[in-house]
Amino acid sequence: MIFGERNFQMSTTVFHYGLTAYELAIYSYLASCAGSRNACQARIRTIANACGCSESTARRTLHELQAKGFIDIKGNVQMLKNGNHRQTCNCYYLLDRSEWQMPQ
């Protein structure tokens, strides 16, 4: 057994949208991490390691999923003590199936 193991469900409709293997893997990973608000906060490195791809492939795939209407990406910013800001992990929101775009 893997520590923190949990089950998740995902609509089989996702298989009818012509996603690549990386798109399906990354979408599945985000779905497995998403809470009740369909949101997942994760580092690119974590996503890449979990899905067996490079960080650049993970980043590109996330943007492809966003373009196809599967996810929305919101950047998070942290205020530092010196008044500056820095970007932290993005938050990925799984969008409703009505927003998914069928392949052409």
N, C-alpha and C positions, 0 to 999 in steps of 0.2 A: 504494500500500500504506500502511496505517495502522501507525504505530509500535506495537509490542507486540501486533499482531494475532494472534489465536489462534482456533481452532475449538472448539466445544463441542457436545455432544449433549444432547437433552432428549426425554423420552418424549412421543409424540404423544397419549398418554392425557390429557394436560392439557387438550386441546381438548374433552373430553367433560364438563367440570365447570362450564360456564357462566360462566367468568371474564369480567370486563369487559376492555376493551382495555387500560386502565391496569394491571389486575391481571396480565394476560398479559405486558405489557411489563416490568413490574417483576420479576415472577417470572423471566422470561427473563434479565433483566439480572443478578439474583442468581445464577442458574444459571451464567451465563457467567463470573462472578467466583469462584465457589465452587471450593475446592481439593478435595483427596482426602477431607477430612472433611465435605464438603458444607456448609462454612461460608464466609461472606463478611463481611468487615468493611468498611463503607462509610458515608460521611456522607450525610445526607438530601439535602444540596445536590447531591452527586455523582450520586446515584440520580435525582433530579428532572431534572438537566441531561441525563443519558444517555437518559432516557425521555420527554423533552419535556413535562414537566408542572411544576406549581408544587410548592414544598416541602410545602405543606399537603396537596395531593393525594397526593404520595408518602407522607407520614406516614399519612394516612387509609387509603390502599391497603395499606400494609404491615400495619396493624392488621387490615384485612379479610382479608388473606392468612393472618394468624395465626389469626383466628377460624375460618377455613375449614380449618385444619389443614395448610396448605401450608408454613408456616415457623414457626420459633420465634425470638423476639427476646430477646437477653440484653444488658443494659446493661453497659458497661465503665466502670470507675472508675479514675482515676489518683490516686495519693497525691502531693501537692505537698510541697515542701521544708518549708513552714511547718506541716505536719501536717494541713492541710485536704485535702479530696477534691474532684475535679471529674469530671463525666461526660464521657467521650470517645465516639468512634464506637461505635454498637451493633454487635453481631455477629449476623448472621442465619444461621440453620441451616435448610437445606432438609430437610423431613421426608419420611419414607418414604411412598410412595403409599398404603399401607394406612391412613394417618392422614387422608387427604384426605376431605372431606365432600361427598357428591353434592348438587347443588342440589335444592331441594324444589319 
